[in-house]
Amino acid sequence: MIPLRRNIVVIFAISFLISLILIIADRNILSSSKDTETCLSCHEDKDLTMEKNGKKISLFVSPEHYKSSVHAGAECVDCHLNYNPDEIPHSKKNELAGCNSCHDNLKGIEKSVHNKVNCYECHSKHDVKPVRLIRENQTQSCLNCHKNKNIRKFSTSIHAKKNVGCDDCHKGGHQTAKISKNEVNEVCGKCHNKNKMAFKNSIHHTVMQGGNKNAPVCTDCHGSHDILTSKVSIESEGCLNCHLNEKLFPGEEKGSAKFVAQYKTSIHGLLRKGDSEAAGCVDCHGDHMVQTPDNPASATAKARLLETCGKCHKETVEKFKKSKHGTEYLKNSDKAPSCVTCHGEHDIKSTLLSDEFSKVNIVEKCLKCHEDGKIPHKNYQGEEELISGYRNSVHYEALKKGNLDAPTCSECHGAHEMENADNPESKISKKNVAQTCGQSNCHQDQKRDYLESVHQKGISEDNKDAPTCNSCHGNHSIVTKKSDDKLAKSKNLIKLCSNCHSSVELVERNDLPTKVSETYNESFHGLATRGGYAEVANCESCHGNHSIKPSSDTSSTINKKNLPKTCGKCHEGAAEVLFTSKIHVSDTQKDSPWVFVVTRLYMILIFGIIGFMVLHNVLDWKKKKKIKKVNED
C-alpha cells in the first residue's frame, strides 16, 4: 500500500508542475501578444506624434506593414528595451537591442563603410524588408541615404538603365566598400574586360604604373556615378579637362596644353555633326588604348594615319593611296607626306576656310618639299626646269594680282590624287593635260581648238611624240605670247616648232613631211626672219597655234581654199594663183619648175659675173706685172 501511495503522490506532483508551467507559459504568450496589440492600439493612430528637439515626430506604425514584415514573429519589446507602457514617455533612455543579438551572421560588416550605419537605414524600422526585396530596388534604397548630387546622377546613368546596381561595383550587403583609385580599373574590368585590357596597353596606364597620381582611370573620363558614354562629354570632361591644364602639361611643344588647345580652333573642333564635333579626341587617338604618336601601335603614328583619317575621309584616303605621295608613304619613305604634313595635327586646317590653303599660299606649302634641285623637269625647250620655276610663271603672277581663276599646284596635280605624268590616270599625263588645262574657268577655248588638232589626234592614238599644252608652254614656268618673248618672237617660235619637225628620227617615225624647217629657213619668210624683220610670217602665222590641222582638212588654215584668207592677213588682195604651188618646196625642179629655172639662171648669172670678174682681175694683174718688169729692165 505504501508504494502505491507514493506513486500517486509523485504523479500528482508532476501533474501539478506541468500545469503550473503551462499556465505560466500561457500567461506569457497572452501577455506578449497583449504587449504588441497594446503598442499598436496607440501607434496605429496616424496622428500620433511627439516633440523632439523642437521637431514634431510621427509615432505611427502601420499594423499591416508590421505584420507582413520579416519581423512579424517578433514583438516590440524584443527591439525596444526598458519600455514601460504605463509611462509616457515609455523610457527615459531610448535604447534598442543590437540586431546581432538575433542575427549572428553579419560577417564583414565591421570592415564595411556601413559599419556605423543603423541596420534599419537599409532594412527600414517596422516594415522590415528581406534582402530579396532590397536587392530588387537597391538603387532607390541606396539613394534614400546618399543624397549627394553626384551620386544621385546614377539613377539616370547607363548603368541604372541596364540594371547595374550599387552592389555590382561596391559589393553591397554588409560588405559595402569604397573603391580606391587603384581599384577602379579592376572593378570596371569585371564587366568591361576588353576595355580594361586595352587600357593596360595605353600610355595612361603606363604613367599610372609609374606612380603619377594625375594619371587617369575609368572614372576620370566616364565619371563615377553619372557614367558618361557620349564621346563629346568624355572628351570635354575627361580628355580636355586634363590636357588643357598647363600645370600638368606645360610648355609649347608637342603634347603641351597649348599644343592640344589648337584643337578648339581646328576644323574638327569647329565643324559640328548634330551635337558633336566633326572629330573628337577618341576618333583619332582611340578610347582606351591611347598611345603616344611614336608608338607604332598608336592610331596617330605615321604608319597608321591613313587608317585613322580614313574612318571619316575614306574616299579621300583611297585617292591618296593611289597617288605618288601615297605610294611613297606606303613604302614607309621618311620623305613621303602624310595627312598631318599638309593639314596639321591638332590645328587641322580646312582647305576652304584656312589661309594656309589659299591659292597663293598652297604654292609655298608644296615647295617646302619640292624646292630647287629636288625634282627637276624638262621645259618646252628641253632645258632643265625646277618646280620652283612656278613662281616665274604667268599663273603665279596672275594669282599675286588677285586673279582667283589662275591655277595653283592642286588644280593641275590634284589635291590628293597627284601622280606622275607617266601614269595614264594622272591629271598631268599626256592624255589628260589638255583636259586639265581646259577645266572650268581656265583655258576652255584653247582646249576646244586643240581637241580638233592633228596634235590631239596623235595623243588620242597614244603617240608619245605628239605635243600637248606643256610641250609648248612649259611645265611649271608657264609662258604665253603676252608674258614672254619665248613664244612671241618669230625666231623663238620657229625654234620651238623645229624641236620636233627638224628631228630626222621623229619625222621618220611619224611619217611627217621632211625638211619643213629647212625649207622655211630658205624661204623668203625664213630669210627675212633671220635678217631681223619683226613682222614676218612664222609657223603660227600660217598653221595657227592650237587648232593645227593638215592641209587635207577643209577647215585647216593651210587648205588651198583657205590660203587666200590666211596669206591675206599679211598680203592683202593676194591672188589664188600665188598658192597653186607648194609652200615648203623641198624639190624645186619637180614642185616648182619656174622657180627652178629662175634659180638656175640666177645662179648662172651670179657665178658667171663673179667668174668674169675674177678672170678680169687675174688678167689685169698679170698685165700690170708684165709692164712693171719691162719698166724695170
ZIZIMO-V839368 format. One line per field, one symbol per residue. ss: DSSP state (~ for helix, > for strand, _ for the rest). phi: phi as a letter, one per 40 degrees, with the letter a starting at -180 (. if undefined). A space follows every 10 residues. Layout:
ss->???
phi->???
This chain:
ss->_~~~~~~~~~ ~~~~~~~~~~ ~~~~~~~~~~ ~~~~~~~~~~ ~~~_____>> >>__>>>>__ __~~~~~~__ _____~~~~> __________ _____>__~~ ~_______~~ ~________~ ~~~_______ ~~~~~~_~~~ ~~~_____~~ ~~~~~~_~~~ ~____~~~~~ __~~~_____ ~~~~~~~~~_ __~~~~~~~~ __~~~~~~~_ _______~~~ ~~________ ~~~~~~~~~~ ~~~_______ ______~~~~ ~~~~~_~~~~ _>>__>>___ ~~~~~_____ __________ _~~~~~~~~_ ___~~~~~~~ ~~_~~~~~~~ ________~~ ~~~_______ ____~~~_~~ ~~~~~~~___ ______>>__ ___>>_~~~~ ~~_~~~~~~~ ________~~ ~~~_______ _________~ ~~~~~~~___ ___~~~~~~~ ___~~~~~~~ ________~~ ~~~_______ ____~~~~_~ ~~~~~~~~~~ ~__~~~~~~~ _____~~~~~ ~~_~~~~~~~ ________~~ ~~~_______ _________~ ~~~~~~~~__ _____~~~~_ _______~~~ ~_~~~~~~~~ ~~~~~~~~~~ ~~~~~~~~~~ ~~~~~~~~~~ ~~_
phi->.ccccccccc cccccccccc cccccccccc ccdccccccc dcccccccaa cafgbcbcbc bcdccccccc ccccbdccbc cfcbccbbcc acbcbbcccc cbccbccgcc cccccbccdc cbcgcbcdcc ddccccbcdc ccccbccddc cccdcbcccc cbgccdccbc ghgcbdbcbc cccdcccccc bbcccccccc cccccccccc gcccccbdcc ccgcbcfcbc cccccccbdc dcccccccbc gbcdgccccc ccddbccccc cbbgcbcdab dccbcgcbcc bcdccdcccb cdcbcccccc cbbccccccc ccccdccccc cgcccccbdc dccgcccdcc ccbcccbccc cccccccdcc cdgcbcbccc cgccbcdccd cccccccccc cgcccccbdc cccgcbccbc cccdcccbcd cbdccccccd gbcccccdcc cccccccccc cgcccccbdc cbcgcbcdbb cccaccbccd dccccdccdc cbcccccccb fcdcfccccc cccdcccccc chcccbcbdc dccgbbccbc cccccccbcd cbcdcccccb bcgcccccbc bcccccbccc cadccccccc dccccccccc cccccdcccc cccccccccc ccc
